[in-house]
Amino acid sequence: MRIVLTGGRSPLALFFGQKLKQMGHEMYMLEHFSPTFANYTNIFTKIEVIAPPAQQFETFRKEVLSFIERNAIDLLLPINEETLYYGLLQEEIQHRGTSFLIGEQELLNTLHNKLTFITWCEAIGLLVPKSELYVAQAVDFSKQLVKPIYSRFGQSVFFSEEAITTIDSENYIVQEKIEGQQICLSLMLKNGQLISACAYDTNLGIENFASITYVPFEHPKLTQIIEILSQHLSQNGFFSFDFMFDGTTFYPIECNPRLTFGAVLDNERIIAGLLDTPVKEINKRITTSYGIKLLWLGKIITQKNWRKTYPTYLKTQDVLAEAFVWQTWLMLPWVLAQYFLKAKKQKLSITDFVVQDISYQVDKNEGTEGSDE
């Protein structure tokens, strides 16, 4: 099978690329800049740099469809937030005979927006934190927080009055502050069937921004939540939910309607579902923990709370060890240095730089399907 992945800047793409290549499939990669980690591995038959969808959507559209046709692609698996741009092309992609597991675009837009996501969750019967659009009203920061409607890596969440003096109020929400443990839940549905469901704890006391630990988490109440979500989601797609768990209730706070890093925990069932091969029992317990151990070790050392996390660290499998080959490790400093220099040139942080060409905002993209910007 000919399979194209996107997002070679993410180790997750190399992780799934390695698994699929080892099964005998021919792998391709679509990206929007170079170099990325994908350039320094032996996974991909071809890597093609195409137009960035956030800035040049129509060129992106033409180049994606042309690539799929020229290379007779059987399966498309986007990895990062560009998934939502590919979603805009889902009918055209599938019309060309390429399999693409994606939800209905209207639902993707609803789930991606933090405020409409909360409304959707409340409508299907989940308990939610009180949330409203921020319009410069008074905020009680002892009980509330302010965060963007669209954000990545958990950035730009404000916990004090002083921090919000310069923000654009129409792009933020005020939300009830829930104290507790952040739990993520990843679901995969295909043809109305739940293929994969895994919950995991990403905290362990040392994370900020993007998660670097993926430790399986179980709770009886999650079974009911999975049933409710599965009944109201699209027939197809990947959906990753973030909850705050206060010890009694799971409060949904946001959703990434796409594949996320937690998928490594259940990669065998996910790949089986993508390839239409027999799928293991959904209720089979997931016991293996994963982590990005290079970053994790740095957190343990610098924050000096190794007693809390080091035992788990030792028992955890390394995402990068399974994703990278020796060439990737060798060139890792070079790739990161390129990100740093390009980000500095554009006066962006590295985290902003690596998503600025793929960041998806519904209100900004509804009118860009027919023209380059």
Salt bridges, closest charged atoms under 4 A:
GLU26 OE1 - ARG2 NE 3.83
GLU31 OE1 - ARG9 NH2 2.66
GLU48 OE1 - LYS46 NZ 3.49
GLU48 OE2 - ARG70 NH2 3.04
GLU58 OE2 - ARG61 NH1 2.87
GLU69 OE2 - ARG96 NE 2.78
GLU81 OE2 - HIS112 NE2 3.36
GLU81 OE2 - ARG152 NH2 2.65
GLU92 OE2 - ARG61 NH2 2.60
GLU218 OE2 - ARG285 NE 3.17
ASP266 OD1 - ARG269 NE 2.88
GLU268 OE1 - LYS280 NZ 2.75
ASP276 OD1 - LYS190 NZ 2.77
GLU322 OE1 - LYS19 NZ 2.95
ASP357 OD1 - ARG9 NH1 2.83
